[in-house]
């Protein structure tokens, strides 16, 4: 297990380029299973979860060519569906939550699939009902074996249906779209997630020959086609990395330029950080965050304490609430952070409190941050990364703190942020990876 040793308290400076979007990559890579023709992908992030998924579809028989550091050509001409019965598949798929995304393509193209209960972050209950109910509405039949924790799915006769999703799940929406594009008839998907990553997936599938309309809305119409062809696709910049770098700049009083931030696809992210008092200048597609000694949290119009809560797109993404929370530690003022979707995602605040932060954990979903306004520095401690986003939040706190911090279990951070230690070193961070 690897660790980061960080000596904090130094301002950083320079330019940083966000990686390709992790959450888009997991969908796009899975979508290559829908066609026998080559699909070329660019801006693929070099992170654990993405690399595991690429390895998994290679094991299934897809031809995977790495063209350069960020580009792949994947040709799923012949997939060995029998591999899904193997012990190797069960172990690999169970360790990767993103493995759920291969179900839709396999059901659409081969009429059957198997999946073990997937792994992932320990951030609370993350149900799969939206995926499965959508597949069942299209005609799939499920069998769950509690003995080996395997779901077996028969989808030999998928037909388009009107489906009203029980929640606007991003991965659930993507999976159902991928199953529906090769189904008979027309599927209407209401209460669909409409994140930029879903829009990207739909654009890619349309270039492959799919007939999807309603992009950008929560009402999608999918007219099934008989087969799809190859295409070329470039991923968006990762909005979670962009938000993380904004928080990093504020906490460490650094001047950082985020190059190619994909500004038009960021939604509320810049505005939420502005309401924390963080200044930023947008030039074309770059975001410049000047060094700030002080930043003050806004209040609501009636003077009440500001609340930052997550919501389905175009609301604020839940993946950045941990970053908002840690960024508020050194602000002037108070903010209530309300994590509605995952009940265990705020439990890492005990480590921030040990570092000197003033945070009240109200319940599993809410935390109140009383900003220190630089009157007291955080202090370095030893801690462990519980999940991807909390891990980076702890890393930001450590870089702003006095003294030395050690963060263990950084494999969690590596699952979502590529070469983060090297990239931070290039900005002047004092960080060392210990294996």
WOSUL-V469887 format. One line per field, one symbol per residue. ss: DSSP state (H for helix, E for strand, - for the rest). psi: psi as a letter, one per 20 degrees, with the letter a starting at -180 (. if undefined). A space follows every 50 residues. Layout:
# WOSUL-V469887
ss = ???
psi = ???
This chain:
# WOSUL-V469887
ss = --EEEEE-----EEEEE--E-HHHHHHHHHHHHH----EEEE-----HHH HHHHHHHHH---EEEEEE--EEEEE-----HHHHH-HHHHHHHH--HHHH HHHHHHHHHH-EEEEE------------HHHHHHHHHH--EEEEE----E EEEE----E--EEE-----HHHHHHHHHHH---E-EEEEE-----HHHHH HHHHHHH---EEE-----EEEEE-------EEEE--E-HHHHHHHHHHHH H---EEEEE---HHH---HHHHHHH-----EEE--EEEE------E--E- ----EEEEE--------HHHHHHHHHHHHH-E-EEEEE----------HH HHHH----EEEEE--EEEEE--------E--EEE---HHHHHHHHHHHHH -E-EEEEE--HHHH-----HHHHHHH---EEEEE-
psi = pqrpppoajqqrpaqqpqrqpghgghggghiiiiqiqqpppqkpqmrggg hhgghghghiiqpopohahjqqppolgopnhhhiiqhggggghhiohihh iigggggghijqrqprorbaqmkapnqjgggghgghhijqpqppoigjlp pppolinpqqrppoqhqmpghgggghghhhhjrpapppoqkqqkqhhggg gggghhhijrnprjpirjoqpooqrhrqarapppqqqohhgghghggggg hjlqoppoplilgijicigggghhiijpqqpoodjqppoqpphqqpprrr hjirpqpoqqqqpkapphijhhggghhihjrpaqqpponhhpijijiiih hhghijqnpoogaiiqpppoqikjipqqqqrprqohrghhghghggghhi rpapqporlihgghhioplhgghhhhijqnpppp.
